[in-house]
Amino acid sequence: MGYVSPRPGRMGKERQLIFGDAGSGKSDAILCVAKRLPDVQFRILEIDWAPSAEVLLQSERFEGVDNVEARWVYPNEWEDQLAGVQWLRDTTKPDDWAAVDSITHTWSAVEEWFIEKVFGEDPNEFFIRRRIETGGNAGDLDGWKDWGKIKKEHNRIYNGIARIQGHVIMTAEQAALGDTGEKKDDRAMFAKFGFRPGGRKQVAHVPLTVAHLSRNTSGVQSLRTFKDRGRQLVTGREITDYWADYMVAVAGWKFAAAGAGS
């Protein structure tokens, strides 16, 4: 017996992006899914300054969860991030789950990698030098020569994630809308909200589901979906367990006999 997806087959795999401020419950959401699917393997690529999965797995909330394998890389290590996504791609089977927590950091990492490779400088020193040379009146990177190559390199992350055979959850930090010149469709999606997923502007177009998590001053967690292919959008839905309150109640995962497939 186990839970099965309402979207059967390879084209029906979950492709989710969960964004929100620090402490909103993004990493917790991933482990809530793992807890309810004990017979399925979860692999988490943690891209952060400190690992959170190991800490959460030691808490009473996730006691006994033993189907999670996590790898931790620093936010500024682009090549380690690429290797981590390749690890997810190589090891994730069709019924498994893979997570990238958080995808936001990959964008700044590839920028720093590019500066080091092309200009042979520490990124911080590069930006300071450019500001001194131009008096702050010119961009630090060339829009025609540099950004196209940076985006092409960053696409290696997206291409790797797209080719993962199993279900995928990505997380992202929360960024203010309008701080980096979003595309028109990004503005249409998040205009009334005022925030968007942090990192590369096009990140919201990669998944099938874009969800936002938040906590109020009393600690009550709320869910809002901006994009959810084939599902009803929700706003201000109070949740205590991402699996029960979203995956089952909204996304439609159901308990079924073994062999039903996912």
ROSEMI-823432 format. One record per residue (C-alpha): residue number from 1; residue in one letter; z, y, x. Coordinates in steps of 0.25 Angstrom, whole numbers. Each point is the difference from the previous one (the first is absolute). Layout:
! residues N
guse: NUM&roba: A&w: Z&v: Y&u: X
...
***
This chain:
! residues 262
guse: 1&roba: M&w: 0&v: 0&u: 0
guse: 2&roba: G&w: -3&v: 14&u: 5
guse: 3&roba: Y&w: -5&v: 14&u: -3
guse: 4&roba: V&w: -15&v: 2&u: -1
guse: 5&roba: S&w: -9&v: 12&u: 0
guse: 6&roba: P&w: -8&v: 5&u: -12
guse: 7&roba: R&w: -11&v: 3&u: 9
guse: 8&roba: P&w: -4&v: -14&u: 5
guse: 9&roba: G&w: -9&v: -3&u: 12
guse: 10&roba: R&w: -3&v: 8&u: 13
guse: 11&roba: M&w: -5&v: 13&u: -7
guse: 12&roba: G&w: 13&v: 0&u: -8
guse: 13&roba: K&w: 9&v: 1&u: 12
guse: 14&roba: E&w: 11&v: 11&u: -1
guse: 15&roba: R&w: -4&v: 13&u: 9
guse: 16&roba: Q&w: 12&v: 9&u: -2
guse: 17&roba: L&w: 4&v: 13&u: 6
guse: 18&roba: I&w: 14&v: 5&u: -2
guse: 19&roba: F&w: 4&v: 14&u: 4
guse: 20&roba: G&w: 13&v: 8&u: 0
guse: 21&roba: D&w: 10&v: 8&u: 8
guse: 22&roba: A&w: 10&v: -7&u: 10
guse: 23&roba: G&w: 10&v: -9&u: -8
guse: 24&roba: S&w: -9&v: -1&u: -13
guse: 25&roba: G&w: 0&v: -15&u: 1
guse: 26&roba: K&w: -14&v: -3&u: 6
guse: 27&roba: S&w: 5&v: -11&u: 10
guse: 28&roba: D&w: 9&v: -5&u: -11
guse: 29&roba: A&w: -11&v: -2&u: -10
guse: 30&roba: I&w: -8&v: -9&u: 10
guse: 31&roba: L&w: 13&v: -9&u: 2
guse: 32&roba: C&w: 2&v: 0&u: -15
guse: 33&roba: V&w: -14&v: -7&u: -1
guse: 34&roba: A&w: 4&v: -10&u: 11
guse: 35&roba: K&w: 13&v: -3&u: -6
guse: 36&roba: R&w: -7&v: -4&u: -13
guse: 37&roba: L&w: -11&v: -9&u: 6
guse: 38&roba: P&w: 8&v: -9&u: 10
guse: 39&roba: D&w: -11&v: -10&u: 2
guse: 40&roba: V&w: -9&v: 11&u: 5
guse: 41&roba: Q&w: -1&v: 5&u: 14
guse: 42&roba: F&w: 2&v: 15&u: 2
guse: 43&roba: R&w: -4&v: 7&u: 13
guse: 44&roba: I&w: 4&v: 15&u: 2
guse: 45&roba: L&w: -6&v: 9&u: 11
guse: 46&roba: E&w: 11&v: 11&u: 1
guse: 47&roba: I&w: -6&v: 12&u: 7
guse: 48&roba: D&w: 13&v: 9&u: 2
guse: 49&roba: W&w: 10&v: 5&u: 10
guse: 50&roba: A&w: 10&v: -11&u: -5
guse: 51&roba: P&w: -2&v: -13&u: -8
guse: 52&roba: S&w: 5&v: 0&u: -14
guse: 53&roba: A&w: -4&v: -14&u: -5
guse: 54&roba: E&w: 10&v: -7&u: 9
guse: 55&roba: V&w: 11&v: 9&u: -4
guse: 56&roba: L&w: -3&v: -1&u: -15
guse: 57&roba: L&w: -1&v: -15&u: 1
guse: 58&roba: Q&w: 14&v: -1&u: 5
guse: 59&roba: S&w: 5&v: 7&u: -12
guse: 60&roba: E&w: 6&v: -6&u: -12
guse: 61&roba: R&w: -12&v: 4&u: -9
guse: 62&roba: F&w: -9&v: -9&u: 8
guse: 63&roba: E&w: 9&v: -11&u: 4
guse: 64&roba: G&w: -7&v: -13&u: 2
guse: 65&roba: V&w: -14&v: 5&u: 1
guse: 66&roba: D&w: -6&v: -8&u: 11
guse: 67&roba: N&w: -15&v: 1&u: -2
guse: 68&roba: V&w: -2&v: 14&u: 7
guse: 69&roba: E&w: -5&v: 2&u: 14
guse: 70&roba: A&w: -1&v: 14&u: 6
guse: 71&roba: R&w: -6&v: 6&u: 12
guse: 72&roba: W&w: 5&v: 14&u: 4
guse: 73&roba: V&w: -9&v: 10&u: 8
guse: 74&roba: Y&w: 2&v: 15&u: 3
guse: 75&roba: P&w: -7&v: 11&u: -8
guse: 76&roba: N&w: -7&v: 5&u: 12
guse: 77&roba: E&w: -6&v: -13&u: 5
guse: 78&roba: W&w: -14&v: -1&u: -5
guse: 79&roba: E&w: -4&v: -13&u: 7
guse: 80&roba: D&w: 13&v: -7&u: -4
guse: 81&roba: Q&w: -3&v: 4&u: -14
guse: 82&roba: L&w: -14&v: -6&u: 0
guse: 83&roba: A&w: 5&v: -12&u: 6
guse: 84&roba: G&w: 10&v: -1&u: -11
guse: 85&roba: V&w: -10&v: 1&u: -11
guse: 86&roba: Q&w: -8&v: -11&u: 7
guse: 87&roba: W&w: 12&v: -8&u: 0
guse: 88&roba: L&w: 1&v: 2&u: -15
guse: 89&roba: R&w: -15&v: -3&u: -2
guse: 90&roba: D&w: 1&v: -13&u: 9
guse: 91&roba: T&w: 13&v: -6&u: -6
guse: 92&roba: T&w: -1&v: 4&u: -15
guse: 93&roba: K&w: -5&v: -11&u: -9
guse: 94&roba: P&w: -6&v: 2&u: -14
guse: 95&roba: D&w: 14&v: -1&u: -8
guse: 96&roba: D&w: 8&v: 7&u: 11
guse: 97&roba: W&w: 4&v: 15&u: 0
guse: 98&roba: A&w: -2&v: 10&u: 11
guse: 99&roba: A&w: 7&v: 14&u: 1
guse: 100&roba: V&w: -3&v: 12&u: 9
guse: 101&roba: D&w: 13&v: 9&u: 0
guse: 102&roba: S&w: -5&v: 11&u: 2
guse: 103&roba: I&w: -14&v: 3&u: 1
guse: 104&roba: T&w: 2&v: 15&u: 1
guse: 105&roba: H&w: 3&v: -1&u: 15
guse: 106&roba: T&w: -13&v: -7&u: 4
guse: 107&roba: W&w: -7&v: 14&u: -2
guse: 108&roba: S&w: 8&v: 8&u: 10
guse: 109&roba: A&w: 0&v: -12&u: 9
guse: 110&roba: V&w: -15&v: -1&u: 1
guse: 111&roba: E&w: -1&v: 15&u: 2
guse: 112&roba: E&w: 10&v: -1&u: 12
guse: 113&roba: W&w: -8&v: -12&u: 6
guse: 114&roba: F&w: -13&v: 8&u: -1
guse: 115&roba: I&w: 6&v: 12&u: 8
guse: 116&roba: E&w: 5&v: -9&u: 10
guse: 117&roba: K&w: -13&v: -8&u: 2
guse: 118&roba: V&w: -9&v: 12&u: -1
guse: 119&roba: F&w: 8&v: 11&u: 7
guse: 120&roba: G&w: 9&v: -8&u: 8
guse: 121&roba: E&w: 12&v: 8&u: -4
guse: 122&roba: D&w: 13&v: -2&u: -7
guse: 123&roba: P&w: -3&v: 4&u: -15
guse: 124&roba: N&w: 12&v: 11&u: 0
guse: 125&roba: E&w: -5&v: 6&u: 13
guse: 126&roba: F&w: -14&v: 0&u: -5
guse: 127&roba: F&w: 3&v: 8&u: -12
guse: 128&roba: I&w: 9&v: 10&u: 8
guse: 129&roba: R&w: -11&v: 2&u: 10
guse: 130&roba: R&w: -11&v: 2&u: -11
guse: 131&roba: R&w: 9&v: 10&u: -7
guse: 132&roba: I&w: 2&v: 8&u: 13
guse: 133&roba: E&w: -15&v: 0&u: 3
guse: 134&roba: T&w: -4&v: 4&u: -14
guse: 135&roba: G&w: 11&v: 9&u: -4
guse: 136&roba: G&w: 2&v: -9&u: -12
guse: 137&roba: N&w: -13&v: 5&u: -6
guse: 138&roba: A&w: -8&v: -13&u: 2
guse: 139&roba: G&w: 2&v: -15&u: -5
guse: 140&roba: D&w: 6&v: -9&u: 10
guse: 141&roba: L&w: -11&v: -11&u: -3
guse: 142&roba: D&w: -15&v: 2&u: -2
guse: 143&roba: G&w: -4&v: -3&u: -15
guse: 144&roba: W&w: -14&v: -5&u: 4
guse: 145&roba: K&w: 3&v: -7&u: 13
guse: 146&roba: D&w: 14&v: -5&u: -2
guse: 147&roba: W&w: 4&v: -3&u: -14
guse: 148&roba: G&w: -12&v: -9&u: -3
guse: 149&roba: K&w: 4&v: -9&u: 11
guse: 150&roba: I&w: 15&v: 0&u: -3
guse: 151&roba: K&w: -3&v: -4&u: -15
guse: 152&roba: K&w: -10&v: -11&u: 5
guse: 153&roba: E&w: 11&v: -6&u: 9
guse: 154&roba: H&w: 11&v: 2&u: -11
guse: 155&roba: N&w: -10&v: -8&u: -10
guse: 156&roba: R&w: 4&v: -12&u: 9
guse: 157&roba: I&w: 13&v: -1&u: -7
guse: 158&roba: Y&w: -6&v: 2&u: -14
guse: 159&roba: N&w: -10&v: -11&u: 3
guse: 160&roba: G&w: 10&v: -10&u: 5
guse: 161&roba: I&w: 9&v: 2&u: -12
guse: 162&roba: A&w: -12&v: -1&u: -10
guse: 163&roba: R&w: -3&v: -14&u: 7
guse: 164&roba: I&w: 14&v: -6&u: -2
guse: 165&roba: Q&w: -2&v: -12&u: -9
guse: 166&roba: G&w: 14&v: 2&u: -8
guse: 167&roba: H&w: 7&v: 10&u: -8
guse: 168&roba: V&w: 3&v: 14&u: 7
guse: 169&roba: I&w: 10&v: 11&u: -1
guse: 170&roba: M&w: -1&v: 12&u: 8
guse: 171&roba: T&w: 11&v: 11&u: 0
guse: 172&roba: A&w: -2&v: 15&u: 4
guse: 173&roba: E&w: 9&v: 12&u: 1
guse: 174&roba: Q&w: -1&v: 12&u: -9
guse: 175&roba: A&w: -8&v: 12&u: 4
guse: 176&roba: A&w: -2&v: 13&u: -7
guse: 177&roba: L&w: -13&v: 2&u: -7
guse: 178&roba: G&w: -9&v: 10&u: 6
guse: 179&roba: D&w: 5&v: 0&u: 14
guse: 180&roba: T&w: -12&v: -7&u: 6
guse: 181&roba: G&w: -12&v: 4&u: -9
guse: 182&roba: E&w: -1&v: -13&u: -9
guse: 183&roba: K&w: -13&v: -4&u: -6
guse: 184&roba: K&w: -3&v: 4&u: -15
guse: 185&roba: D&w: 4&v: -14&u: -5
guse: 186&roba: D&w: 13&v: 0&u: 7
guse: 187&roba: R&w: 3&v: 14&u: -6
guse: 188&roba: A&w: -3&v: -6&u: -14
guse: 189&roba: M&w: 9&v: -12&u: 2
guse: 190&roba: F&w: 12&v: 8&u: 5
guse: 191&roba: A&w: -2&v: 14&u: -5
guse: 192&roba: K&w: 11&v: 0&u: -10
guse: 193&roba: F&w: 10&v: -7&u: 9
guse: 194&roba: G&w: -1&v: 9&u: 12
guse: 195&roba: F&w: 1&v: -12&u: 10
guse: 196&roba: R&w: -9&v: -11&u: 6
guse: 197&roba: P&w: 1&v: -12&u: 9
guse: 198&roba: G&w: 2&v: 5&u: 14
guse: 199&roba: G&w: -10&v: -3&u: 12
guse: 200&roba: R&w: -15&v: 0&u: -1
guse: 201&roba: K&w: -5&v: 7&u: -13
guse: 202&roba: Q&w: -8&v: -12&u: -5
guse: 203&roba: V&w: 11&v: -10&u: 0
guse: 204&roba: A&w: 2&v: 0&u: -15
guse: 205&roba: H&w: -14&v: -5&u: -2
guse: 206&roba: V&w: 2&v: -13&u: 8
guse: 207&roba: P&w: 9&v: -7&u: -10
guse: 208&roba: L&w: -1&v: -4&u: -15
guse: 209&roba: T&w: 14&v: 5&u: -3
guse: 210&roba: V&w: 6&v: 13&u: 5
guse: 211&roba: A&w: 15&v: 1&u: -4
guse: 212&roba: H&w: 11&v: 10&u: 3
guse: 213&roba: L&w: 15&v: -3&u: 1
guse: 214&roba: S&w: 11&v: 10&u: 0
guse: 215&roba: R&w: 15&v: 1&u: -2
guse: 216&roba: N&w: 8&v: 11&u: -7
guse: 217&roba: T&w: 13&v: 6&u: 5
guse: 218&roba: S&w: 7&v: -11&u: -8
guse: 219&roba: G&w: -8&v: -11&u: 7
guse: 220&roba: V&w: -8&v: -4&u: -12
guse: 221&roba: Q&w: -14&v: -5&u: 5
guse: 222&roba: S&w: -12&v: 4&u: -7
guse: 223&roba: L&w: -15&v: -5&u: 0
guse: 224&roba: R&w: -13&v: 7&u: -3
guse: 225&roba: T&w: -14&v: -5&u: 2
guse: 226&roba: F&w: -12&v: 9&u: 3
guse: 227&roba: K&w: -10&v: -11&u: 1
guse: 228&roba: D&w: 1&v: -15&u: -5
guse: 229&roba: R&w: -13&v: -6&u: -3
guse: 230&roba: G&w: 0&v: -8&u: -13
guse: 231&roba: R&w: 14&v: 4&u: -3
guse: 232&roba: Q&w: 7&v: 10&u: -8
guse: 233&roba: L&w: 6&v: 12&u: 8
guse: 234&roba: V&w: 15&v: 3&u: -1
guse: 235&roba: T&w: 8&v: 13&u: 3
guse: 236&roba: G&w: 14&v: 1&u: 2
guse: 237&roba: R&w: 3&v: -15&u: -2
guse: 238&roba: E&w: 14&v: -3&u: 5
guse: 239&roba: I&w: 1&v: -13&u: 8
guse: 240&roba: T&w: 11&v: -8&u: 7
guse: 241&roba: D&w: -9&v: -11&u: 5
guse: 242&roba: Y&w: -15&v: 3&u: 4
guse: 243&roba: W&w: -4&v: -15&u: -3
guse: 244&roba: A&w: 6&v: 0&u: -14
guse: 245&roba: D&w: -2&v: 14&u: -4
guse: 246&roba: Y&w: -14&v: 2&u: 5
guse: 247&roba: M&w: -7&v: -13&u: 4
guse: 248&roba: V&w: 4&v: -8&u: -12
guse: 249&roba: A&w: 2&v: 11&u: -11
guse: 250&roba: V&w: -12&v: 9&u: 4
guse: 251&roba: A&w: -9&v: -8&u: 9
guse: 252&roba: G&w: 1&v: -13&u: -8
guse: 253&roba: W&w: 4&v: -11&u: 9
guse: 254&roba: K&w: 5&v: -12&u: -7
guse: 255&roba: F&w: 8&v: -12&u: 2
guse: 256&roba: A&w: -9&v: -12&u: -1
guse: 257&roba: A&w: -1&v: -15&u: 4
guse: 258&roba: A&w: -3&v: -4&u: 14
guse: 259&roba: G&w: -15&v: -1&u: 3
guse: 260&roba: A&w: -3&v: 12&u: -9
guse: 261&roba: G&w: -5&v: 8&u: 13
guse: 262&roba: S&w: 2&v: 14&u: 4
***
